[in-house]
Amino acid sequence: MSRTGRVRVAVVFGGRSAEHAISCVSAGSVIAALDPERYEVVPVGIARDGRWVLPDPGQRLAIAGSELPEVTGGTAVSLVGDPAGRGLAVLGPTAAIGPALTEVDVVFPVLHGAYGEDGTIQGLLEMSGLPYVGSGVLASAASMDKEFTKKLLAASGLPQGDHVVLRDAGGALTADPDALPAADRERLGLPVFVKPSRAGSSIGITKVTDWAQFPEAVATAAAVDAKVVVEAAVPGREIECGVLAGRDGGPPEASLPAEIRLRPGTDWYDFAAKYLEDAVEFDVPADLTPEQTRAVREASCRAYLAMDCEGLARVDFFLGTGPDGRERLVVNEVNTMPGFTPISMFPRMWAASGVSYPELVDRLVDSALARAGRPAAR
């Protein structure tokens, strides 16, 4: 702990992924929620080119109109690989910044997408011997990759929507208009959603309603990730549920579910609808029967365990009717570091479940320290 007796938390945000701006917004909310009497916060920004910095004063961590925040300048730092280094090293002159600001007790990596939510920074933190919030290397990597998420969840008996995985072999995928065979097209039907396998925030996703749109949709997805998932549309209500690690090593706990409802004129839940437009309505909690609520919460905890998650996760579902006419709950995705923006569903679902935003952040930090065998913040 710091000399003040507070737990020093490095909140890491930004990053090299296409979700850089949303990470900044999430971090702003997390930093504001960390009680200054219990925590000493060290904001650490990662620029789009991969530079780590202690941001300059006044770093904006909110969306202003349609202008997205971005990590730019600051004091250059680097994560120390040697566990004895206890965190960060300042690069260059250190007269004004020394160990008091660069030694940390726990890392809160509020990073979304590649190089943050995919196991890469988790491996770096493991090498550095630093406790951190959220899932480990395997769960982060597998949950980030839609192909392997589907495989692991299906192996645990959790239903998945029909899909096909396409791989880019030296650019051949984006150049081939017939990348998806006719038999797969017939089975999947229209519409389909063409997605990068390893991305989030609806970046690189196209809803295809005519197969003539397919080559361009594949190119858009392949520009984000060399592996592309083509998913059949699953009709039904969009339901989400938050999961937290159980207290004192107990089983995971699920929040009350929420529902996302698109307003008239909004075709689907894309990036603009999520963050820039007043295009959706959120029912928190969702208007579900007790039986439906119980099924969603149970499936969320099963998904959390199937993916070997730790700390937290958000599980996304479609609730609809299957071909046999019976109600069907289909898992869409598992997010190991869901959005923490002011409008994000994860904190809102837990607030509806009786856990406030500051309490939520406390639980996540305490869980990370407990996994490392270190005392919780008091």
C-alpha positions in Angstrom: 0.0 0.0 0.0 1.0 3.6 -0.4 2.5 5.7 2.4 -1.0 7.0 3.1 -2.3 3.5 3.9 -4.5 3.6 0.8 -4.5 0.9 -1.9 -2.8 2.2 -5.0 -4.8 1.3 -8.0 -3.5 1.8 -11.5 -6.4 2.3 -13.8 -5.2 1.4 -17.3 -7.2 2.7 -20.3 -7.1 3.6 -24.0 -5.2 0.9 -25.8 -4.4 -0.1 -29.3 -7.8 -1.5 -30.3 -10.7 0.1 -32.2 -12.4 0.4 -28.8 -9.9 3.0 -27.5 -12.3 5.8 -27.0 -14.9 3.7 -25.2 -12.2 2.4 -22.9 -11.4 6.1 -22.0 -15.0 6.7 -21.2 -15.2 3.6 -19.0 -12.1 4.6 -17.2 -13.4 8.0 -16.4 -16.4 6.5 -14.6 -14.3 3.9 -12.7 -11.8 6.6 -11.5 -14.7 8.8 -10.3 -16.1 5.9 -8.4 -13.0 4.9 -6.5 -13.2 6.3 -3.0 -10.2 8.7 -2.4 -10.2 7.8 1.3 -9.6 4.1 0.4 -7.7 4.3 -2.9 -4.9 6.3 -4.5 -5.5 6.2 -8.2 -2.7 6.2 -10.8 -4.3 6.8 -14.2 -2.3 5.1 -16.9 -3.2 5.8 -20.6 -2.1 3.7 -23.5 -2.0 5.6 -26.7 -3.2 4.2 -30.0 0.4 3.5 -31.0 1.0 1.5 -27.8 2.8 4.1 -25.7 2.1 4.0 -22.0 1.8 7.4 -20.3 0.8 9.1 -17.1 -1.7 11.4 -18.8 -1.3 15.1 -18.8 -3.6 17.0 -16.4 -7.0 17.6 -18.1 -7.0 14.4 -20.0 -10.6 14.2 -21.2 -12.3 10.9 -20.5 -15.8 11.5 -21.8 -17.6 11.9 -25.1 -18.2 15.6 -25.9 -21.0 15.8 -28.4 -19.8 13.4 -31.1 -16.1 13.9 -30.3 -14.5 10.8 -28.8 -11.7 11.0 -26.2 -8.2 9.8 -27.0 -5.0 9.3 -25.1 -2.3 11.5 -26.5 0.5 13.0 -24.4 1.9 12.5 -20.9 4.9 11.2 -19.0 6.2 8.1 -20.6 6.1 5.0 -18.4 6.6 1.3 -18.8 5.3 -1.8 -17.0 8.2 -3.5 -15.2 8.5 -7.2 -16.0 10.4 -8.0 -12.8 7.8 -8.6 -10.0 10.3 -6.8 -7.6 9.7 -3.6 -9.6 6.1 -3.5 -8.2 4.5 -1.8 -11.3 5.6 1.1 -13.4 8.9 2.7 -14.3 9.1 6.3 -15.5 11.1 6.6 -18.8 13.3 9.7 -18.8 13.8 12.4 -16.1 12.3 11.3 -12.8 12.9 14.3 -10.6 9.2 15.0 -10.2 7.9 11.4 -10.4 9.3 8.6 -8.3 8.3 5.4 -6.7 5.4 7.1 -4.8 3.5 7.3 -8.0 4.7 4.3 -9.9 4.5 1.5 -7.4 1.0 0.0 -7.5 -0.9 -2.6 -5.5 -3.5 -3.6 -8.1 -4.3 -2.9 -11.7 -7.8 -2.2 -13.0 -7.4 -2.7 -16.8 -10.4 -0.9 -18.2 -9.5 -2.0 -21.7 -11.8 -3.2 -24.4 -10.9 -5.2 -27.4 -7.5 -6.3 -28.7 -4.4 -5.9 -26.5 -6.6 -5.4 -23.5 -9.5 -7.8 -23.2 -7.9 -10.7 -25.2 -5.4 -12.0 -22.7 -2.4 -10.0 -23.8 -2.2 -7.5 -21.0 -3.3 -10.2 -18.6 -0.3 -12.2 -19.5 1.9 -9.1 -19.1 0.5 -8.5 -15.6 1.0 -12.1 -14.6 4.7 -11.8 -15.7 4.9 -8.6 -13.6 3.4 -10.2 -10.5 0.7 -7.6 -10.2 -2.9 -8.4 -9.1 -5.5 -7.2 -11.6 -9.2 -7.0 -11.9 -11.0 -9.4 -14.2 -10.4 -12.7 -15.9 -7.0 -14.4 -16.6 -5.3 -15.1 -19.8 -7.3 -18.1 -21.0 -10.8 -16.8 -20.2 -9.9 -13.4 -21.7 -8.5 -14.8 -24.9 -11.3 -17.3 -25.4 -14.1 -14.9 -24.6 -12.7 -12.3 -27.0 -12.7 -14.9 -29.8 -16.3 -15.5 -30.9 -15.3 -18.8 -32.5 -13.9 -20.3 -29.2 -16.6 -18.7 -27.1 -19.1 -20.6 -29.1 -17.1 -23.9 -28.8 -16.7 -23.7 -25.1 -20.3 -22.7 -24.4 -21.6 -25.4 -26.7 -19.4 -28.0 -24.9 -21.2 -26.9 -21.6 -24.6 -27.4 -23.2 -25.4 -23.7 -23.7 -27.3 -23.1 -27.0 -25.6 -21.1 -29.8 -27.0 -19.5 -32.9 -26.0 -21.1 -36.2 -22.8 -19.7 -37.7 -19.8 -20.2 -40.0 -16.2 -19.2 -39.4 -14.1 -17.8 -42.3 -10.4 -17.3 -42.2 -8.3 -14.9 -44.3 -5.5 -16.7 -46.0 -3.2 -14.0 -47.4 -6.1 -11.7 -48.4 -8.0 -14.4 -50.3 -11.0 -14.2 -48.1 -11.7 -10.5 -48.7 -11.1 -11.0 -52.5 -13.4 -14.0 -52.9 -17.1 -13.1 -53.3 -18.0 -16.8 -52.8 -16.1 -17.2 -49.5 -19.3 -18.6 -48.0 -20.5 -21.7 -49.9 -24.0 -21.9 -51.3 -25.0 -24.6 -48.8 -24.0 -22.4 -45.9 -25.9 -19.5 -47.3 -29.0 -21.6 -47.7 -28.7 -23.0 -44.1 -28.0 -19.6 -42.5 -30.6 -17.7 -44.5 -31.0 -13.9 -44.4 -30.3 -11.7 -42.7 -26.9 -12.6 -41.4 -24.4 -10.6 -39.3 -20.8 -10.6 -40.5 -18.5 -9.9 -37.6 -14.8 -9.8 -36.8 -14.1 -12.7 -34.6 -12.0 -10.7 -32.1 -13.6 -7.3 -31.6 -16.4 -5.6 -29.6 -18.6 -2.5 -29.4 -20.2 -3.6 -32.8 -17.0 -2.4 -34.6 -16.6 -3.9 -38.0 -20.0 -5.6 -38.0 -22.4 -5.5 -40.9 -26.0 -6.7 -41.2 -26.4 -8.3 -44.5 -29.9 -8.5 -46.0 -28.9 -9.3 -49.6 -26.0 -11.7 -50.5 -24.8 -9.0 -52.9 -23.7 -7.1 -49.8 -21.7 -10.0 -48.5 -18.3 -9.4 -50.1 -18.1 -5.8 -48.8 -19.3 -6.9 -45.3 -16.5 -9.5 -45.2 -14.0 -7.0 -46.2 -15.2 -4.6 -43.5 -14.9 -7.3 -40.8 -11.6 -8.6 -42.1 -10.1 -5.1 -41.9 -10.5 -5.5 -38.1 -9.6 -9.2 -37.7 -8.3 -11.9 -40.1 -11.0 -14.3 -38.8 -14.6 -13.5 -39.6 -17.8 -15.0 -38.1 -21.0 -15.1 -40.1 -24.0 -15.5 -37.8 -27.6 -16.3 -38.7 -29.9 -13.7 -37.2 -31.6 -15.0 -34.1 -35.0 -13.4 -33.6 -35.9 -12.5 -30.1 -35.4 -10.0 -27.3 -31.9 -8.8 -26.5 -31.2 -9.7 -22.8 -28.1 -9.1 -20.8 -27.0 -10.2 -17.4 -24.0 -9.2 -15.2 -22.0 -11.8 -13.2 -19.6 -11.1 -10.3 -17.2 -13.5 -8.5 -18.8 -14.8 -5.4 -17.9 -13.4 -2.0 -15.2 -15.2 0.0 -14.7 -17.7 -2.8 -18.3 -18.6 -3.2 -20.1 -19.4 -6.4 -20.6 -16.5 -9.0 -23.5 -14.2 -8.5 -25.8 -12.9 -11.3 -27.5 -9.6 -11.4 -31.1 -8.9 -12.4 -31.2 -9.1 -16.3 -31.8 -6.1 -18.5 -33.3 -5.7 -21.9 -32.2 -3.6 -24.9 -35.0 -2.3 -27.0 -34.4 -0.5 -30.3 -36.5 2.6 -31.0 -38.4 2.9 -34.3 -36.1 3.7 -37.1 -33.0 1.9 -35.6 -32.2 -1.2 -37.5 -29.9 -2.9 -35.1 -27.6 -2.2 -32.1 -24.5 -0.9 -33.8 -21.7 1.4 -32.5 -23.7 4.6 -33.1 -26.8 3.3 -31.4 -24.7 2.2 -28.5 -22.7 5.4 -27.9 -23.6 8.3 -30.1 -27.3 8.3 -30.7 -30.5 8.3 -28.6 -31.5 5.1 -30.4 -32.3 2.5 -27.8 -34.2 2.1 -24.6 -33.0 0.0 -21.7 -35.3 -1.8 -19.3 -33.4 -2.3 -16.1 -34.5 -4.8 -14.9 -36.0 -6.5 -17.9 -39.7 -7.2 -17.9 -39.4 -11.0 -17.6 -41.4 -13.7 -15.7 -39.7 -15.1 -12.6 -39.0 -18.3 -14.5 -37.3 -16.4 -17.4 -35.3 -14.3 -14.9 -34.1 -17.4 -13.1 -33.2 -19.1 -16.5 -31.1 -16.1 -17.6 -29.3 -15.8 -14.3 -28.5 -19.5 -14.1 -27.3 -19.6 -17.7 -25.1 -16.5 -17.1 -23.4 -18.2 -14.2 -23.0 -21.4 -16.2 -21.4 -19.3 -19.1 -19.1 -17.5 -16.6 -17.8 -20.9 -15.3 -17.7 -22.5 -18.7 -15.3 -19.7 -19.9 -13.3 -19.9 -16.7 -14.0 -16.2 -16.0 -12.9 -14.4 -12.9 -14.0 -11.2 -11.3 -16.7 -10.2 -13.6 -18.4 -10.8 -16.9 -21.5 -9.7 -18.9 -23.4 -12.4 -20.7 -25.6 -11.4 -23.7 -28.6 -13.5 -24.9 -31.4 -13.6 -27.4 -34.7 -14.8 -25.9 -37.1 -16.0 -28.5 -38.9 -19.0 -30.0 -37.1 -21.9 -31.5 -38.1 -23.9 -34.6 -40.1 -26.2 -32.4 -42.2 -23.3 -31.1 -40.8 -23.5 -27.6 -39.1 -20.6 -25.9 -35.4 -20.6 -26.5 -32.5 -18.8 -24.7 -29.4 -18.4 -26.9 -26.1 -17.1 -25.7 -24.7 -14.4 -28.0 -21.4 -13.3 -26.3 -19.5 -13.2 -23.1 -17.7 -10.0 -22.2 -14.9 -10.3 -19.6 -14.4 -6.5 -19.4 -17.9 -5.0 -20.2 -18.4 -1.3 -20.7 -18.3 0.9 -17.5 -19.5 4.1 -19.2 -22.3 6.0 -17.5 -24.9 4.3 -19.8 -23.3 0.9 -19.7 -25.6 -2.0 -18.8 -23.2 -3.8 -16.5 -23.2 -1.2 -13.7 -26.8 -0.4 -14.3 -27.9 -4.0 -13.8 -25.9 -4.3 -10.6 -27.4 -1.0 -9.4 -30.9 -2.5 -10.0 -29.7 -5.5 -8.0 -28.7 -3.4 -5.0 -25.0 -2.9 -5.7 -24.1 0.7 -6.3 -21.3 1.7 -8.8 -18.8 2.5 -6.0 -19.7 -0.8 -4.2 -19.3 -2.6 -7.6 -15.8 -1.2 -8.1 -14.9 -2.0 -4.5 -15.9 -5.6 -5.0 -13.9 -5.9 -8.2 -10.7 -4.5 -6.5 -11.2 -6.7 -3.4 -11.7 -9.7 -5.6 -8.4 -9.1 -7.5 -6.5 -8.6 -4.2 -8.1 -11.7 -2.7 -7.0 -13.8 -5.7 -3.4 -12.6 -5.0 -3.7 -13.4 -1.3 -3.5 -9.7 -0.4 -5.7 -7.8 2.1 -8.7 -5.9 0.7 -9.0 -2.1 0.9 -10.5 -0.8 4.2 
